[in-house]
Amino acid sequence: MALNRKLKRWGKRLARALNRNRHILLPEWRTVTDLPHGPGIAMTVEEQEVWFSSPDADLHPTPEAAVCLLAPWCVHHNLNLRLVGKLPAPAFLANVHSATTLMGSWWGHRPVTYQTDGPLDLPSPASPPTLEGDTGLFFSGGVDSFYSLVQNPDIRVILFVVGFDIPLANRAAWEARIRCYREVAHARGITLVTVFTNLRERFLNGMSWSQHHGCALTAVAHSLGTLASRWLISASFFPGFIMPWGTHPDLDWRWGSDSTSFQHFGIDRWRGEKLAAMADEDFVHRNLHVCYANPDGSGDCGKCEKCVRTRLTYHCEIPGRRCSQMPDSPPLLQAIDGIDRLPNHALVLVWEHFCQFLPAGDPLSVAVEQLLKRSRAGLR
């Protein structure tokens, strides 16, 4: 028995030693001119080619973009990240290490481990300084994105990434979105940049998108060089409820460098409050999209939970206004009844918020209460 215990301990020590030496060399980007949607950059990671391309802007092979992608990927695959040659700034590497440390505290994994030929002294993580230059916004066409756009008149660039929420293969959908977003950019007198990538379907396949979409966004921004020095990431959550997520006010800034910073914006308001603040912005209501259910991208479906929630928000917060992309069918009451149940506690909180706007006994109020009752029972 004693010998067996010793062998087991030695086996564990050997496994730890072997794992400490397993690594992947940080790949170098290649400039590529023959990608499907314009020139761009590509790198190969364990026989998988990952690429970004854009018809609108130059993409630069920056090591920061590669580190933002590879650090979480290495953690997921239990590999160290080996850095050779000219290294990114120690402050940037420290911040990325702190990003993976925070993510590990949420999701139960270790932080990234860097391997270098010489000593690597990392400073304490610190938010990058305020940078001069243009401001950019990651733009998905939803309420949070539009609110960030309206509230920040210094935004000069909106960035739409095809291959994240909308697959590359769904050409009709992303072409429809690009047409809409061009109108948005024209209305604001700013630039729309579209970037195409196979990152989600190839490189991040098998990894949680809800946990890793933030590092994917920041990698794209780092590859855009000096197009913008400050990037806004719109908040997904609201006061009183914020959960571990791939974009988060405590996480986003940690992907920044001395030339590119990231700021989480809009966490101080509920989505309904954001929509109410944009009541007089006609271009918002013409171009707002909240779901991807229609395969041809021709507006919202009107009946998924997110669409019904948006319709009810319009009804409660800005009555008389409507979203041009949102169908009125099925009727709102029928649409609420058509939702089986809410999948998580965050959405229960959102729907509870509607109760303060709806008179007791109103058919919509009754429908909301019934939905909440069904959902609470399912979440116990």
Sequence and secondary structure as in RCSB ss.txt:
>XXXX:A:sequence
MALNRKLKRWGKRLARALNRNRHILLPEWRTVTDLPHGPGIAMTVEEQEVWFSSPDADLHPTPEAAVCLLAPWCV
HHNLNLRLVGKLPAPAFLANVHSATTLMGSWWGHRPVTYQTDGPLDLPSPASPPTLEGDTGLFFSGGVDSFYSLV
QNPDIRVILFVVGFDIPLANRAAWEARIRCYREVAHARGITLVTVFTNLRERFLNGMSWSQHHGCALTAVAHSLG
TLASRWLISASFFPGFIMPWGTHPDLDWRWGSDSTSFQHFGIDRWRGEKLAAMADEDFVHRNLHVCYANPDGSGD
CGKCEKCVRTRLTYHCEIPGRRCSQMPDSPPLLQAIDGIDRLPNHALVLVWEHFCQFLPAGDPLSVAVEQLLKRS
RAGLR
>XXXX:A:secstr
 HHHHHHHHHHHHHHHHHHHH EEE    EEES  TTSSEEEEEETTEEEEEE SSS     HHHHHHHHHHHHH
HTT EEE  SS   HHHHHHHHHHHHHHHHHHT     EE SS              S EEEE  SSHHHHHHHH
H TTEEEEEEEETTSS TT HHHHHHHHHHHHHHHHHHT EEEEEEE IIIIITTTS HHHHHHHHHHHHHHHTG
GG SEEEEE SSBTTB    SS TTTGGGG  SS EEEEE TTS HHHHHHHTTT HHHHHH      STT  S 
 S SHHHHHHHHHHHHHSTT   TTS   S HHHHHHT    SSHHHHHHHHHHTTTS TT HHHHHHHHHHHHH
HHHH 
